Amino acid sequence: MNEENNTSPEPIPVPVPHELIFEILTRLPVKSLTRFRSVSTQWNSTITHPSFSKAHFRRSIIAGAPVTLILTFINRFTSERTIFSLEIPSNQTRPAPNLTRLLTIPGFAHPFVSQSLNGIVCLNLGSMCVCNPSTRKFIKLLWTVSHAPLTAHATRHRSSHFGFDPVSTTHKVLDTWTTCHNDNITMEHQVFTIGSGSGSWRRIADGPPYFPFNESICINAHIYFRAFPSMIASERPVMVAFDVTRDEFRLIKMIDDPVSNSEESVLIELDGCLTIVDHQGVTNGDDILTMWILMDGENEWVKKCVTIPVMYGEMKDRRRFKFAGTTLSGEMIFADKRLVKPFCVVLYNIKKNEVKKVEIGELTDFEFSCSLVLMNVNEHVESIMSLT
């Protein structure tokens, strides 16, 4: 027989359906996806498409995934921001984790660092900066200016806030100039929508006058922060709510209570509700955690007190630890103020009244650690989202 007749035909390769490739890629870390963009034009188009970033993020927040924190430090000599990531071990018997240095951003010394919203963080570097720590990319927004006349004896204040609308998956930066003269307050608000392609700020309605506290939190497409409604000393603070979807402001009355009025208390999210927490024992002593919870997003405030067990007293050491942020499940994060060795992070679960203390591994790679001061710690979920 002819030898050619004995050879089996080569198998014809069957193309992998695009839907299957899409599904597989959503399960990969951002670091791998960044490399795989160069595989082909089709893969690059898939990975950079907004629908893929949404699907990838939804898979990243599945229950049971390890908790990853991002820590933002500022160099007190150069004003550079350095962002680290840290995976918290679910099993305490595992070795202590190491910090991973993600990126360093030059800029002006300013305390504002937002929570991580859908994988994106906002910082004030003089001009506002939006950063995706997972892709190690950031963009600096254009400077904003006030157009209100600055007369004699008038003062001017700038505040910035960061929000996210989960329905439209839109990130927005709210930038406000407040000009005060005697008892008069002039407000100038501008909004920058990330990824809109416009590359410019948009002026919105002025809204009610206020002088804000240095704080901000976004919950259910609303940015919350406390503020004084006027320059009259007898006026009590109110809660300002900015609707990220509609670009609208409203004021929420607060309980006349030392916790609500104190700039030492902090705002956190607890079970989807805005919560004001006295974590420094201002009202009931060091062993009591006092909270006011906004139950309906309107005007119903409920008070709750939790007794902190004596064994967890270390986290109340204000000389060493500072309140640094929260996890997505509502745990309060306390951390060493400086990047010292060993560096400790304490997670306090309010609902379970439990504490997990994590000592970070070797820090010998960061020779500049003595110059870094902690600004913020928050839970972070990986995102492949583009900033442009």
Phi, psi and omega in degrees: 000152179293135182298329182295332181286343181274347181278131178284144178295142179295138180295141179275122181298136179262122181295141178283128180302142181299325180299322180289319177300316179303313183296319180295316183296327180295344182268358185264153177290160182299324181301319178289319181298324179299320178289320186288350176298336182271001180296312181199166177297322181294317179296319179298318179296322180293310186293328182269358181284139180305324180295327179289317180298324177295314181295320179295319181292319179301322179287330182291336184260019179299149180298141178093352178291147179300147178280124177248128178254147168246135182243127180250123178245154173241137177278117186289352177261321185251349183069010176290144173262130174244128183250128178245157170242154183211123177265121181278123180292135178285336180250120184294346180278349179289156179299153178300139183283165175250149173286141174248122179281123183267304181196162176236133183240124177286153178172186182272146182290112177211140188283351188285121168222125184280169167293163175278118182245111180055035177089002183243143181235148178239137179229155174256113179248029192098293162269155182286147182228132177247133190227139169252100183299332182292318180270352182061032179249148175212155175230140175261129181276160179296151176295147171254153179227155176267140178252002178285140179296135179257094182276175179299139179071006177273152177237155182228137183226140177244136177227152183224146181217157184230133183221164181217134176255108184292341180285309180268358184050049182248130172262140178224143172253126177256120181241127187230132170254126179245119179249123184246132175219114188056242181260007183263138178236126176250127183253139174226112184251137172226148182235137174242123179264120183289133177079008181283341181087350182284325179069020183218161177279152180236125180286136177237173182302146187295323181074188182288151177287145176196160173238109195280152166288163178272076183199166179185140173210143179248125180224125176051051176065023174230132174267128181244142170198152178274156182200158171270129183286349178202178178268007178283126187298330184280349181290134177276152178295157174233167174263126176265133176239123177251120179282112183294329182286314187262353184057045182235147179254152167210156180253137179244127178292144177246161176292137177284089188214146180304327180293313181295323187273345186278134175283355176277338177282165186230161177258132176222169173256127179230115182054040178079004182248144173293132183224132174260125187238129170268097184264001183247011177069032181295322187260315188240018178094169187295336186270357183245129174259112182257134183225147167243123186248127177275106191282322188246007183074006183241269186224006182267105179258134180239132181269140178218138179236138179233131177273121181279124179302147182302326183295342181258016185297340184299327183291348180270005178287097186289338179288331182259312187256154171228151171292127189239346181157197182219162172267171180294336179270004176095007176289138176277137182251124173245143184211160175302141182290331181239160178279084184252175179237120357280146178269131185243140173238131180243125178252120182252117178270107185295316185294320180268350183054047181234154181234137172241124180251129181239124175263127184283149181289201187303139178241021185291344180285346186249085183297338184270013188302327183293341182264356185265134177241132184292134175254319192196145172225131177213154173292142184228139175245133182302143177216141177263006186302136175277149181267356184248000000 
